[in-house]
Amino acid sequence: MSHVPREPERAFGFARSGSGDDDRRAELRRLRLCRVARGIASAAFGVPEAEIQKPNRSVAASCEARHIAMYLARVIFEVPYAVIGQEFGRDRTSVSHAIRRIEDRRDDRSFEEKLSGLERLAENCLSLTAGEEDET
């Protein structure tokens, strides 16, 4: 007995109508959300977005802002590690490391308060963009 995919279009090699467009829209949305996370971190730490985006190692403030932006992109916006890495010029393991570093700092009360405020801001931004998929 052979396995036949549940979706007949795929069984015969046909793509769903518009599925490529949907995938492209989803990809663009994830990249936009990474930029939103970078903007939030930039404003919160007073670090230019260009500094956060630099591919090389940077000063501590830029590094912290980049880690926060990656954290928000993953935890709040649920962007995949590989996409975050692509947007920040890092690989997915570097993204994972950055997120772990942020999570490890949550025991510091002042850091936790600041991070919680940034999470709320990111959640509000996310709620504002919730209907975007329907508009395009």
HELIX and SHEET records of a PDB file:
HELIX    1   1 PRO A    8  ALA A   11  1                                   4    
HELIX    2   2 SER A   19  PHE A   45  1                                  27    
HELIX    3   3 GLU A   49  GLN A   53  1                                   5    
HELIX    4   4 ALA A   60  VAL A   75  1                                  16    
HELIX    5   5 TYR A   81  PHE A   88  1                                   8    
HELIX    6   6 ARG A   92  ASP A  104  1                                  13    
HELIX    7   7 ARG A  105  ASP A  107  5                                   3    
HELIX    8   8 ARG A  109  LEU A  128  1                                  20    
HELIX    9   9 GLU A  132  GLU A  135  1                                   4    
END                                                                             
